[in-house]
Amino acid sequence: MRYIDVKDLTFFYDEEPVLMDVNYHVDEGEFVILTGENGAAKSTLIRSTLGLLTPAKGTIELAKTNSKGEKLSIGYIPQQIASFNAGFPSTVLELVCSGRYPRSGWFKKLQKRDHEHVQKALESVGMWEMRHKRIGDLSGGQKQRISLARMFATDPDLLVLDEPTTGMDEESRKNFYRLLRHSAHQHQKAILMITHDHEDIKEFSDREIRLVRREDTPWRCFHMNS
């Protein structure tokens, strides 16, 4: 089932064309990476796809439902989302557990399955051992990781991630990629991830979409090379 379908997307910053006639798609059950040189407007593309920016032209279709007929849920993590200050009162575990409440209901007690899901999410980003730490005491990179863990805990159908492994060591990155592949192949999630570590991730991803500079124009235009 197709969760993202983008056709002929063109985007301008002021009068300057940044994305030109971009076409791409992401299907249920696949792990897709989006790559390109620095300045290739990768973040602009996914923000346009999610409706956070308005393109000059093109069509963007996001599925209304998942393959089970339920409303499609989307998890989006932009670059460096974490901005918790030193006074933030929750612990790591409390924050990530809160991601399970919309599924269980805000006033229902979390079940064993919920706690197992939270543990797996924290382990996937290497933060389980720090689950009792207060969020305000963590480094910026650690806050980014728990933001990822909380998103996993919500169990969305479509995951859109903008360079989520910044600050992770090699082992943590590979564990994270394994989780994404498992989520796509075993749980039929659709995953779109911006990354600059495309060589490290190729063994885990299903498909690469690359933004490249057009050679027939002096403007900063990019198109897809899949």
C-alpha positions as CSV (number, residue, x, y, z in Angstrom):
1,M,0.0,0.0,0.0
2,R,1.4,3.5,-0.9
3,Y,1.7,5.8,2.0
4,I,3.5,8.7,0.3
5,D,3.1,9.6,-3.4
6,V,4.7,12.8,-4.6
7,K,4.5,14.0,-8.3
8,D,6.2,17.0,-9.9
9,L,6.8,18.9,-6.7
10,T,8.5,22.2,-7.2
11,F,9.5,24.5,-4.4
12,F,10.9,28.1,-4.4
13,Y,12.6,30.1,-1.7
14,D,11.6,33.7,-2.6
15,E,12.3,33.7,-6.4
16,E,14.9,30.9,-6.3
17,P,13.9,27.4,-7.4
18,V,15.2,24.8,-4.9
19,L,13.3,21.7,-5.8
20,M,12.2,21.1,-9.4
21,D,9.7,18.4,-10.6
22,V,10.5,15.9,-7.9
23,N,8.7,12.5,-8.0
24,Y,9.0,9.8,-5.3
25,H,6.9,7.4,-3.3
26,V,7.2,5.4,-0.1
27,D,5.2,2.1,0.4
28,E,4.0,0.2,3.4
29,G,6.7,-2.3,4.5
30,E,9.7,-0.6,3.1
31,F,12.6,1.4,4.6
32,V,13.6,4.2,2.2
33,I,16.6,6.6,2.7
34,L,16.8,10.1,1.2
35,T,20.3,11.3,0.5
36,G,22.1,14.1,-1.3
37,E,24.9,16.6,-0.9
38,N,24.8,19.4,1.7
39,G,22.2,22.0,0.7
40,A,20.2,19.6,-1.5
41,A,17.0,20.6,0.2
42,K,16.3,17.2,1.7
43,S,14.6,18.6,4.8
44,T,12.6,21.0,2.6
45,L,11.3,18.1,0.6
46,I,10.0,16.1,3.5
47,R,8.5,19.2,5.2
48,S,6.7,19.9,1.9
49,T,5.6,16.3,1.8
50,L,4.1,16.6,5.3
51,G,2.3,19.9,4.6
52,L,4.6,22.0,6.8
53,L,5.7,24.0,3.7
54,T,3.7,24.9,0.6
55,P,5.3,23.9,-2.8
56,A,4.8,26.1,-5.9
57,K,3.3,23.2,-7.7
58,G,2.9,19.4,-7.7
59,T,0.7,16.9,-6.0
60,I,1.2,15.2,-2.7
61,E,-0.9,12.3,-1.6
62,L,-0.6,10.9,1.9
63,A,-2.7,7.8,2.6
64,K,-5.7,8.5,4.8
65,T,-5.7,5.0,6.3
66,N,-3.3,2.1,6.8
67,S,-3.7,-1.4,5.4
68,K,-6.1,-2.3,8.3
69,G,-8.4,0.5,7.4
70,E,-7.5,2.6,10.5
71,K,-6.6,6.3,10.3
72,L,-2.9,6.6,9.2
73,S,-0.7,7.7,12.1
74,I,2.5,9.6,11.3
75,G,5.6,10.1,13.4
76,Y,8.0,12.9,12.4
77,I,11.3,13.7,14.0
78,P,13.0,16.8,12.5
79,Q,16.7,17.6,13.1
80,Q,17.6,18.4,16.7
81,I,14.0,18.4,17.9
82,A,15.0,18.1,21.6
83,S,14.7,21.4,23.5
84,F,13.9,20.3,27.0
85,N,15.4,22.7,29.5
86,A,17.2,21.9,32.8
87,G,14.0,22.2,34.8
88,F,12.0,19.7,32.8
89,P,10.5,17.5,35.6
90,S,10.0,14.1,34.0
91,T,12.3,11.1,33.9
92,V,13.3,9.4,30.6
93,L,11.1,6.5,31.4
94,E,8.1,8.7,32.2
95,L,8.4,10.7,29.0
96,V,8.7,7.6,26.7
97,C,5.8,5.9,28.6
98,S,3.6,8.9,27.8
99,G,3.9,7.9,24.2
100,R,1.8,4.8,24.9
101,Y,-1.1,6.6,26.5
102,P,-3.0,7.7,23.3
103,R,-3.3,4.0,22.5
104,S,-4.3,2.8,25.9
105,G,-6.3,5.9,26.8
106,W,-5.1,8.7,29.0
107,F,-6.7,7.3,32.2
108,K,-6.0,3.6,31.6
109,K,-3.1,1.8,33.3
110,L,-0.3,0.7,30.9
111,Q,-0.2,-3.0,30.3
112,K,2.8,-5.4,30.2
113,R,2.9,-5.1,26.4
114,D,3.1,-1.3,26.7
115,H,6.1,-1.5,29.1
116,E,7.8,-4.0,26.8
117,H,7.3,-1.7,23.9
118,V,8.8,1.2,25.9
119,Q,11.8,-0.8,26.9
120,K,12.5,-1.9,23.4
121,A,12.2,1.7,22.2
122,L,14.7,2.9,24.8
123,E,17.1,0.0,24.1
124,S,17.0,0.8,20.4
125,V,18.5,4.2,21.0
126,G,20.9,3.1,23.8
127,M,19.0,4.9,26.6
128,W,17.5,2.1,28.7
129,E,20.3,2.3,31.3
130,M,19.5,6.0,31.8
131,R,15.7,5.5,32.1
132,H,15.6,7.0,35.6
133,K,17.6,10.1,34.8
134,R,15.8,13.4,34.7
135,I,15.4,14.8,31.1
136,G,16.7,18.2,32.0
137,D,20.0,16.6,33.1
138,L,20.7,15.0,29.7
139,S,22.9,16.2,26.9
140,G,21.4,17.5,23.6
141,G,22.3,14.2,21.9
142,Q,20.7,12.1,24.6
143,K,17.5,14.3,24.5
144,Q,17.4,13.6,20.7
145,R,17.5,9.9,21.4
146,I,14.7,9.9,23.8
147,S,12.6,11.9,21.4
148,L,13.1,9.1,19.0
149,A,12.3,6.5,21.6
150,R,9.0,8.3,22.4
151,M,8.1,8.3,18.8
152,F,8.7,4.6,18.5
153,A,6.6,4.1,21.6
154,T,3.6,5.7,19.9
155,D,3.9,3.0,17.2
156,P,3.1,5.1,14.1
157,D,2.3,3.6,10.6
158,L,4.6,6.1,8.8
159,L,7.9,7.3,10.3
160,V,9.7,10.3,8.8
161,L,13.1,10.9,10.3
162,D,15.6,13.8,9.5
163,E,19.1,12.6,10.3
164,P,18.1,11.0,13.5
165,T,21.4,9.3,14.3
166,T,23.5,12.4,14.7
167,G,25.6,11.9,17.8
168,M,25.2,8.1,17.9
169,D,28.3,5.9,17.8
170,E,28.6,3.2,15.1
171,E,27.1,0.4,17.2
172,S,24.1,2.5,18.3
173,R,23.5,3.5,14.7
174,K,23.6,-0.1,13.4
175,N,21.2,-1.2,16.2
176,F,18.9,1.7,15.2
177,Y,19.0,0.7,11.5
178,R,18.2,-2.9,12.4
179,L,15.1,-1.7,14.4
180,L,14.0,0.4,11.4
181,R,14.4,-2.6,9.1
182,H,12.5,-4.9,11.5
183,S,9.7,-2.3,11.9
184,A,9.3,-2.1,8.1
185,H,9.6,-5.8,7.2
186,Q,7.9,-7.4,10.2
187,H,5.4,-4.8,11.3
188,Q,4.7,-3.2,7.9
189,K,5.7,0.3,8.8
190,A,6.7,2.8,6.1
191,I,9.9,4.6,6.9
192,L,11.5,7.6,5.1
193,M,14.8,8.7,6.6
194,I,17.2,11.5,5.6
195,T,20.8,10.4,6.2
196,H,24.3,11.3,5.2
197,D,25.7,7.9,6.3
198,H,24.2,6.2,3.3
199,E,27.2,3.7,2.9
200,D,26.7,2.5,6.5
201,I,22.9,2.1,6.1
202,K,22.8,0.4,2.6
203,E,22.7,-3.1,4.0
204,F,19.7,-2.3,6.1
205,S,17.6,-0.1,3.8
206,D,15.4,-1.2,0.9
207,R,15.8,1.7,-1.4
208,E,17.7,5.0,-1.8
209,I,16.3,8.2,-3.2
210,R,19.0,10.8,-4.0
211,L,18.6,14.5,-4.7
212,V,21.1,15.6,-7.3
213,R,21.8,19.0,-9.0
214,R,20.4,19.5,-12.4
215,E,23.1,20.1,-15.0
216,D,20.9,22.1,-17.4
217,T,20.2,25.2,-15.3
218,P,22.2,27.7,-13.3
219,W,19.6,27.7,-10.5
220,R,19.8,25.6,-7.3
221,C,17.4,23.0,-8.7
222,F,17.4,19.3,-7.7
223,H,15.7,16.3,-9.0
224,M,15.4,12.7,-8.0
225,N,17.8,9.9,-9.0
226,S,16.5,6.7,-7.5
